[in-house]
Amino acid sequence: MDVVEVVPTFEQYAYTFGGVAPLRRVRPGTALRVWSEDAFNGTLRSTEDLSGAKVDLRFINPQTGPFLVEGAEPGDALALHFVAMEPARDWGASAAIPFFGGLTSTDRVATLQDPLPDTTWIYELDRAANTVTFAAQRTDLQIALPVEPMLGTVGVAPPGGEVRSSLVPERFGGNMDTPQMRPGATCFLPVFVPGALFSVGDGHYRQGEGEACGTAVEGAMTTTLLVDLVKGGAPGWPRLEDDTHWMTVGSSRPLEDAWRIGQVELVRWFGELYGLHPMDAYQLLSQISEVPIANVVDVNYSAVVKARKSLLPPASAYGGLHDELRRRAASLR
């Protein structure tokens, strides 16, 4: 299977979900290899580069896309299978941005508190060892951490003609910032507008659950993915499947509402997978679910609700599409 290469120019990046003309048309079954810029648009390159001086808030979280999927209609499910994510630079950047993050005052959690210091960390990539190195700012401690690539943003155009910032996670996907959005996973998104108009970006070389300070190891990324379409059967909220788990993502504030959304969506999915009554699915998930926090810093918070497949009878979602996409991925060249 051939792969379509897409490397956007600076002028072609999108900074919203919705409200942007398509960058390219693709057919279901297309394999894409796309380059995406880091969340800071490449402006933080040394520890001397600080967000207050370098980061233009009009140009953060640049998205590669949107891609118009031929035949996609509202009510369909868009399937994106992530084959590979490869760091496109030999360094990544992370930052503590004033009045942004999980452990500082913000515009919504307002206190009489000075901002935490504007600080930038640069993580050098060792490709041979497949690590990025944390280097403390105020001591000489350095720790090599495994590279675990993921995408912070994967989404479609929202319903109702809405235009949402690429910082927002919601039912259309968006800035979910979950480490589960990684190679080997298939993401199922509801289609709200003709063509779906999906975009991806915000590559992370690694990120802890919660993205506590508000930024991961942000880096330019080359992502290989397969695009497919399921007619009808759109999920209410984003769903993920990999070889080991069924997963749903809820995004809202407060965090418990994000958790609730993810729980309800997985209850519904278990109804489809196993024919379970909602009360039985509710009881079962109370005993087996895992709930990693995706982010507690964005406009909405995101929580992932997971169920381990090994605890459950075999089941097939969307006609076994995840397994089929895994097989197709092996034929890419």
Secondary structure as GFF3:
##gff-version 3
##sequence-region A 1 333
A	DSSP	beta_strand	4	6	.	.	.	ID=ss1
A	DSSP	three_ten_helix	10	12	.	.	.	ID=ss2
A	DSSP	beta_strand	16	17	.	.	.	ID=ss3
A	DSSP	beta_strand	24	26	.	.	.	ID=ss4
A	DSSP	beta_strand	31	36	.	.	.	ID=ss5
A	DSSP	alpha_helix	51	54	.	.	.	ID=ss6
A	DSSP	three_ten_helix	57	59	.	.	.	ID=ss7
A	DSSP	beta_strand	63	69	.	.	.	ID=ss8
A	DSSP	beta_strand	77	87	.	.	.	ID=ss9
A	DSSP	beta_strand	91	96	.	.	.	ID=ss10
A	DSSP	beta_strand	119	126	.	.	.	ID=ss11
A	DSSP	beta_strand	131	135	.	.	.	ID=ss12
A	DSSP	beta_strand	142	146	.	.	.	ID=ss13
A	DSSP	beta_strand	150	155	.	.	.	ID=ss14
A	DSSP	beta_strand	164	165	.	.	.	ID=ss15
A	DSSP	beta_strand	169	170	.	.	.	ID=ss16
A	DSSP	beta_strand	173	174	.	.	.	ID=ss17
A	DSSP	beta_strand	186	190	.	.	.	ID=ss18
A	DSSP	beta_strand	198	204	.	.	.	ID=ss19
A	DSSP	beta_strand	221	230	.	.	.	ID=ss20
A	DSSP	beta_strand	239	241	.	.	.	ID=ss21
A	DSSP	beta_strand	245	252	.	.	.	ID=ss22
A	DSSP	alpha_helix	255	274	.	.	.	ID=ss23
A	DSSP	alpha_helix	278	288	.	.	.	ID=ss24
A	DSSP	beta_strand	293	295	.	.	.	ID=ss25
A	DSSP	beta_strand	301	308	.	.	.	ID=ss26
A	DSSP	three_ten_helix	309	311	.	.	.	ID=ss27
A	DSSP	three_ten_helix	318	320	.	.	.	ID=ss28
A	DSSP	alpha_helix	321	329	.	.	.	ID=ss29
###
